[in-house]
Amino acid sequence: MEDFIKIYEEYYRDVFRFLNKLSGYNADLAEELTQETFYHAYLSLATFKGQCHIKTWILQIAKNRFFTYCRKNRQV
């Protein structure tokens, strides 16, 4: 758990900025998706194989969360 807290603290701002830009600078949506991203990353951490940098992996999860949100809300 402590390792994940370090990951969260290190990459939170990067994930938020990435999602904020994807969402058209909708900070509320970006915050919600950032929390979802880290929730899914936490659940999937055991499957992370280390074949890429952890930041790349987390940003990929963030992108997937954004597009899932768009599909559910018919914005794409």
Number of C-alpha atoms within 10 A of each C-alpha: 7 7 7 13 11 11 17 17 9 12 15 19 12 14 25 22 16 17 26 19 12 15 16 10 13 12 15 11 17 23 17 12 24 27 17 16 25 23 12 15 21 16 10 11 15 8 8 12 10 8 8 9 9 15 15 11 17 25 21 14 21 26 18 14 18 21 16 13 15 13 11 10 9 9 8 9
